[in-house]
Amino acid sequence: MPVDPFLRSVEDSFRRHGIPAVLDPDGVAREVMLLPARPDGIAEFGDMRIQSETGLFEILAVAFAGHGKGAILELGGEQRRVQHARVRDPRRYKTLLDTVAV
């Protein structure tokens, strides 16, 4: 168990609320937990709202270590390709993955 209480809290959130997924299903096939994230990029034009078809998910940074753009995630029978990964967490415990359907 990690000594850092913030890391413990983040790991507990993933354990309790995460969605099970498989990272790199055709290779290492590592089981991970993802937290869905709401996209920032919603444009409004009057009554019409435009939102991209990407899916945003947070993953523990240690679980995504060694992977990057192009990595494949499989969740709920659907495969998604990571098109961008960034760290918004000031403690660098989580990575935000911007994904598209494969």
GITALIN-V882311 format. One record per residue. N is the residue number from 1. RES is the residue in three letters. SS is DSSP state (a for helix, b for strand, c for the rest). Layout:
n=(N;N)
res=(RES;RES)
ss=(SS;SS)
This chain:
n=(1;2;3;4;5;6;7;8;9;10;11;12;13;14;15;16;17;18;19;20;21;22;23;24;25;26;27;28;29;30;31;32;33;34;35;36;37;38;39;40;41;42;43;44;45;46;47;48;49;50;51;52;53;54;55;56;57;58;59;60;61;62;63;64;65;66;67;68;69;70;71;72;73;74;75;76;77;78;79;80;81;82;83;84;85;86;87;88;89;90;91;92;93;94;95;96;97;98;99;100;101;102)
res=(MET;PRO;VAL;ASP;PRO;PHE;LEU;ARG;SER;VAL;GLU;ASP;SER;PHE;ARG;ARG;HIS;GLY;ILE;PRO;ALA;VAL;LEU;ASP;PRO;ASP;GLY;VAL;ALA;ARG;GLU;VAL;MET;LEU;LEU;PRO;ALA;ARG;PRO;ASP;GLY;ILE;ALA;GLU;PHE;GLY;ASP;MET;ARG;ILE;GLN;SER;GLU;THR;GLY;LEU;PHE;GLU;ILE;LEU;ALA;VAL;ALA;PHE;ALA;GLY;HIS;GLY;LYS;GLY;ALA;ILE;LEU;GLU;LEU;GLY;GLY;GLU;GLN;ARG;ARG;VAL;GLN;HIS;ALA;ARG;VAL;ARG;ASP;PRO;ARG;ARG;TYR;LYS;THR;LEU;LEU;ASP;THR;VAL;ALA;VAL)
ss=(c;c;c;c;a;a;a;a;a;a;a;a;a;a;a;a;a;c;b;b;b;b;b;c;c;c;c;c;c;b;b;b;b;b;b;b;b;c;c;c;c;b;b;b;b;c;c;b;b;b;b;c;c;c;b;b;b;b;b;b;a;a;a;a;c;c;c;c;c;c;c;b;b;b;b;c;c;b;b;b;b;b;b;b;b;b;c;c;c;c;c;c;c;b;b;b;b;b;b;b;b;c)
